[in-house]
Amino acid sequence: MSTAIDLSVVDDVVKVWGAKPGSIIPILQGVQEKYNYLPPETFPYVAKKLGVSEARIYGVATFYENFSLQPKGKFIIKICDGTACHVRKSIPNLERLRSELGLSEKKITTDDLGFTVQTVACLGACSLAPALMVSGGVPEKVYANVTPDSVVDVLNDLKAKL
C-alpha cells in the first residue's frame, strides 16, 4: 500500500505558493491533491523548505478536517448524512457500500486504494436527498434519490473505471 514519495512534487507545489510560512495551507492542499492524502514523510521536507517546525506542519495538517494523513482511494464516495438525507434513509446506502466494499466505520478505504467511503454532514443537495457525491478519478458528481440498489449500480460503474 506504500508508494514512494517524490519530493520534486513537493518542490513544484512550493514553487507555486512560495517558500514562506504563510503558504503552509495551500502547500499542504497542493501536496494532498497530488497524492490524494498528506504523506507524513513530506512534513520534515516542507518544514525545512518553509523555515518552520515540523510540529507546526503537523499541527496544521491535523487541525483541518479536510486534510488526510491516511491514503485515500482513487474514488472518494461521500454519503450525506445531513438531516434531509438522514430522514430519507441515507444510512442503508452507507451500510450497503461498506458491505459491498468490505469496509467499516474504522476502515474507510479499500486495500487496493480503489475506494474511500466517508460520511459528510451535508453536501448542500437537500432537495436531492438522499444524496452521495463521487470525486477523484472522475469529474465530481452528485447522485440524487439514492437507494441501496442504486449505490451498487454507481459502484459497478466506478469499478469498471479502475
Secondary structure, DSSP 8 states (H G I E B T S, - for coil): ------HHHHHHHHHHH-SSGGGHHHHHHHHHHHHSS--GGGHHHHHHHHTS-HHHHHHHHHHSTT--SS---SEEEEEE-SHHHHHTT-HHHHHHHHHHHT--SS--B-TTSSEEEEEES--S-GGG-S-EEEESSS--EEE-S--HHHHHHHHHHHHTT-
